[in-house]
Amino acid sequence: MKIRTTEGREIELQQDKLDGLKMRLRGTLSVPGDAGHEESRTVWNAMIDRQPAVVARCRGVADVIACVQFARENDLLLCIKGGGHNIAGLATADGALMLDMSLMRGVWADTQKKVAHAQAGCLLGDVDRETQVRGLAGVLGFVSATGIAGLTLGGGFGYLTRRWGWTSDNVVGMDVVTADARLVRASSDENADLFWGLRGGGGNFGVVTGIDYALYPVGPEVVGGVVAWPASEAAKVLELYRTLAEKAPPELTLVALLRPAPPAPWLPKDWHGKPIVALLACYSGRPEDAEKHVNPIKSFGKPIGDVLVRRPYAQMQSLLDATQPKGRRYYWKSEYLPCIEPSMSKKLIEHAAGIRSPHSAIILFQIEGALNRFDEGHSPVGNRDARHVLNITSAWEKVDEDKAHIAWTREAWNDLKGFSTGGTYINFLTEDDGVERTEAALGKGLKRLREIKSKWDPKNVFRTNRNIKPG
């Protein structure tokens, strides 16, 4: 069979070698045409349509070690899939040996130590379900179908970030298969340099097979949800977002959205498809303390829909899932913001009026809080001056509409990026974002990351990522 080397050269891999790898695995190997292969090789963003030569569906760490060793012995291009949710499709590569870890979804929560160990194939919802049974939660993202590994290795932020920092700030240890096929522990006490690099430097230094997260008392109920108004109220609602964000306690996280109204049951049918502005809020403290903090949102103007209510935290974590289904075509541009300026809000409204798809949106995420209290060098994520994330998101179905939606996204981004801190979130970088955008995400940490790469992966075995080559 044809397969690619690390340098991209196509070679013939003898069947007996492939059979030998198959015998070493508890999981399965598949090639195009085999049952399950198509599901394994596809990723969330339908813009990314690559064809790995072989997919290994790993069932445990031993399978991962065997695959890395096999790739090293045969100089094969290797790609690694956890949740497959990355916008740039970093989980897959043409002609590669893919490690699909989506079957590795065990979660073990220790109530006394307040730590959860999660395997690398877990989705956010897997962790939330197991930890919420104990009234605990980790600092994860906004969409429950997101993979924990990609989220964490790129930093990660969500409803609890204002209280406890980036997702990666709340990792206490990782199990890692290195480029020479060894299983090592990475923590502040063991292989501390590798631990530092993995907490935001991306999937560049090894295959993370398990992550230990610090847990905090959250839920089982919170006050959260969405309130929506007509787009004609956007200027006032964005000003409300700005003023509330400036004085919000850490327990309250706000998200502002400008988009066409989705066909959600909580919105009147005659509003479906029409432009709206909405505020998403989550108060993760005691529900009985939430009213005074969310009432300014619920009492503002004349909403067309309001589902900002008391609800299970795990439900809150999946509230946006329907807006991000697998199989759509996605293209994003993103920046960190130091503040919300009135002149920027005006531009946001102008560009939202030009949205060309019923699924596209301009989003502001409030992240100010705990992450700003860490030193810039605490982890590779850096960007400790960020207070908000701007995400300009296009989503559509038809291939022949690609150019129009990408053009709208880039036009809005080019007009708005002047308000940026100069930094950007590495997990939101698209396939066409180059080295300079990676540098904007990682900044001053790049020199140290190159040194770590040189020590742990001098031959650049792990390269199908936001690659930081050995220094």
Order of alpha helices (4+ residues) and beta strands (2+ residues): beta-beta-alpha-beta-alpha-beta-alpha-beta-beta-beta-beta-alpha-beta-alpha-alpha-beta-beta-alpha-beta-beta-beta-alpha-beta-beta-alpha-beta-beta-alpha-beta-alpha-beta-beta-alpha-alpha-alpha
